[in-house]
Amino acid sequence: MLSETLAQPKRKARRTFTLDNDLVEYLDSSGNASATANSMLRAQVAFEERQAALAALVAELEQKAGPANPTLLAEARAAFAQ
């Protein structure tokens, strides 16, 4: 997983990005824009890996047990939306 690799201290690489002004203001106000950007990107990578793992688990469960009951799925979505 990339998030495990990202947890290790690494050499730094310089890149140029174009960001929305509100993000630049946030990074500038953080005191250490590079560290804040690294932290935010690490959190996003971990989130995306968790989402992919969850999607794989759902696919595996659907293959074993069939698709989810649409009524129960709608009820669960409504419960989590509150």
KOLLUM-998237 format. One record per residue: residue number from 0; residue in three letters; z, x, y of N, C-alpha, C in turn. Coordinates in steps of 0.02 Angstrom, whole numbers, padded with zeros to 5 digits. Each point is the difference from the previous one (the first is absolute). Layout:
ATOM;NUM;ala;Z;X;Y;Z;X;Y;Z;X;Y
...
This chain:
ATOM;0;met;00000;00042;-00060;00000;-00042;00060;00000;00044;00062
ATOM;1;leu;-00036;-00022;00049;-00004;00038;00062;00067;00002;00035
ATOM;2;ser;00040;-00054;-00002;00064;00000;00034;00047;00053;-00028
ATOM;3;glu;-00004;00014;-00065;00041;00054;-00029;-00022;00067;00027
ATOM;4;thr;-00065;00011;00006;-00025;00062;00028;00019;00005;00073
ATOM;5;leu;-00002;-00055;00036;00016;00000;00071;00073;00016;00013
ATOM;6;ala;00043;-00010;-00050;00071;00013;00010;00014;00075;00003
ATOM;7;gln;-00045;00041;-00024;00008;00072;00001;-00020;00028;00068
ATOM;8;pro;00039;00049;00026;-00021;00032;00063;-00068;00033;-00010
ATOM;9;lys;-00043;-00010;00047;-00069;00026;-00005;-00018;00038;00063
ATOM;10;arg;-00054;00038;-00007;-00028;00031;00059;-00025;-00055;00046
ATOM;11;lys;-00002;00013;00062;-00024;-00049;00048;-00074;00011;00013
ATOM;12;ala;-00035;-00053;00013;-00071;00002;00018;-00010;-00038;00065
ATOM;13;arg;-00040;00026;00043;-00012;-00033;00064;-00061;-00046;-00007
ATOM;14;arg;00009;-00061;00023;-00054;-00050;-00001;-00001;-00035;00068
ATOM;15;thr;-00057;-00028;00015;-00007;-00039;00061;-00013;-00073;-00019
ATOM;16;phe;00039;-00046;00028;-00008;-00071;-00014;-00004;-00037;00066
ATOM;17;thr;-00034;-00056;-00001;-00001;-00045;00056;00047;-00058;-00017
ATOM;18;leu;00051;-00010;00042;00051;-00050;-00013;00003;-00051;00056
ATOM;19;asp;00025;-00059;-00016;00012;-00051;00051;00054;00025;00048
ATOM;20;asn;-00006;-00020;00062;00046;00024;00052;00073;-00016;-00016
ATOM;21;asp;00014;-00058;-00028;00070;-00017;-00015;00029;00047;-00053
ATOM;22;leu;-00041;00022;-00047;00024;00048;-00050;00012;00068;00032
ATOM;23;val;-00044;00021;00044;00009;00063;00035;00065;-00001;00040
ATOM;24;glu;00012;-00055;00035;00062;-00006;00039;00061;00004;-00045
ATOM;25;tyr;-00003;-00034;-00057;00056;00003;-00047;00011;00071;-00025
ATOM;26;leu;-00054;00033;-00021;00007;00068;-00025;00026;00047;00055
ATOM;27;asp;-00026;-00008;00060;00023;00043;00055;00074;-00011;00016
ATOM;28;ser;00023;-00061;-00008;00070;-00015;00016;00048;00020;-00056
ATOM;29;ser;-00028;00019;-00058;00043;00014;-00058;00034;00068;00005
ATOM;30;gly;-00024;00043;00043;00030;00066;00005;-00036;00052;-00041
ATOM;31;asn;-00029;-00020;-00056;-00038;00046;-00042;-00058;-00041;-00031
ATOM;32;ala;-00055;-00002;00036;-00056;-00042;-00020;-00026;00017;-00070
ATOM;33;ser;-00005;00065;-00015;-00026;00020;-00065;00045;-00023;-00057
ATOM;34;ala;00065;00011;00007;00047;-00021;-00052;00000;-00075;-00008
ATOM;35;thr;-00003;-00036;00056;-00002;-00074;-00004;-00063;-00024;-00033
ATOM;36;ala;-00057;00029;00018;-00064;-00019;-00032;00002;00016;-00075
ATOM;37;asn;00026;00058;-00019;00006;00018;-00071;00042;-00052;-00036
ATOM;38;ser;00056;-00017;00028;00046;-00048;-00031;-00034;-00068;-00008
ATOM;39;met;-00035;-00023;00051;-00034;-00064;-00003;-00056;00001;-00052
ATOM;40;leu;-00038;00054;-00003;-00054;00005;-00050;00028;00003;-00071
ATOM;41;arg;00055;00037;-00009;00031;00003;-00067;00023;-00070;-00022
ATOM;42;ala;00030;-00037;00047;00022;-00068;-00017;-00059;-00044;-00019
ATOM;43;gln;-00055;00006;00035;-00060;-00039;-00015;-00029;00018;-00068
ATOM;44;val;-00002;00065;-00015;-00026;00022;-00065;00044;-00028;-00056
ATOM;45;ala;00066;00004;00008;00046;-00027;-00051;-00010;-00075;-00008
ATOM;46;phe;-00008;-00035;00055;-00012;-00073;-00002;-00064;-00015;-00039
ATOM;47;glu;-00054;00035;00015;-00064;-00012;-00033;00004;00016;-00075
ATOM;48;glu;00037;00052;-00018;00009;00016;-00070;00040;-00055;-00036
ATOM;49;arg;00052;-00026;00032;00039;-00055;-00030;-00044;-00062;-00009
ATOM;50;gln;-00041;-00015;00050;-00045;-00057;-00005;-00049;00008;-00058
ATOM;51;ala;-00027;00060;-00008;-00048;00013;-00055;00035;-00007;-00067
ATOM;52;ala;00062;00026;-00005;00037;-00005;-00062;00016;-00073;-00016
ATOM;53;leu;00018;-00038;00050;00014;-00071;-00010;-00063;-00038;-00022
ATOM;54;ala;-00056;00015;00031;-00063;-00032;-00019;-00018;00017;-00072
ATOM;55;ala;00012;00062;-00021;-00014;00020;-00069;00046;-00038;-00048
ATOM;56;leu;00063;-00007;00019;00048;-00037;-00042;-00021;-00073;-00007
ATOM;57;val;-00019;-00031;00055;-00022;-00070;-00003;-00062;-00006;-00044
ATOM;58;ala;-00047;00045;00007;-00060;-00002;-00042;00018;00007;-00074
ATOM;59;glu;00047;00045;-00015;00022;00009;-00070;00033;-00063;-00026
ATOM;60;leu;00044;-00030;00041;00034;-00061;-00021;-00050;-00058;-00010
ATOM;61;glu;-00049;-00004;00045;-00050;-00053;-00007;-00042;00010;-00063
ATOM;62;gln;-00012;00062;-00018;-00039;00013;-00060;00041;-00019;-00062
ATOM;63;lys;00065;00012;00002;00043;-00016;-00057;00016;-00075;-00004
ATOM;64;ala;00014;-00031;00057;00026;-00069;00000;-00047;-00050;00032
ATOM;65;gly;-00056;00022;00026;-00045;-00045;00035;00018;-00005;00074
ATOM;66;pro;-00043;-00031;00039;00013;-00005;00072;00061;-00042;00015
ATOM;67;ala;00028;00012;00058;00059;-00037;00021;-00017;-00074;00011
ATOM;68;asn;00048;-00043;-00012;-00008;-00071;00012;-00008;-00010;00076
ATOM;69;pro;-00056;-00030;00022;-00013;-00008;00072;00055;-00037;00038
ATOM;70;thr;00030;-00050;-00032;00054;-00038;00032;00061;00043;00010
ATOM;71;leu;00019;00037;-00051;00058;00044;00005;-00013;00056;00050
ATOM;72;leu;-00061;00025;00000;-00018;00053;00047;00005;-00025;00072
ATOM;73;ala;-00024;-00060;00013;00005;-00028;00068;00073;-00011;00019
ATOM;74;glu;00041;-00022;-00046;00071;-00010;00014;00034;00067;00017
ATOM;75;ala;-00017;00051;-00039;00030;00066;00013;-00022;00028;00067
ATOM;76;arg;-00064;-00008;00017;-00024;00024;00065;00035;-00037;00057
ATOM;77;ala;00009;-00066;-00008;00035;-00038;00051;00072;00021;00007
ATOM;78;ala;00032;00015;-00055;00071;00022;00002;00007;00067;00036
ATOM;79;phe;-00047;00046;-00011;00004;00065;00032;-00022;-00002;00073
ATOM;80;ala;-00038;-00051;00019;-00024;-00006;00069;00055;-00022;00047
ATOM;81;gln;00054;-00027;-00027;00053;-00026;00043;00044;00055;00028
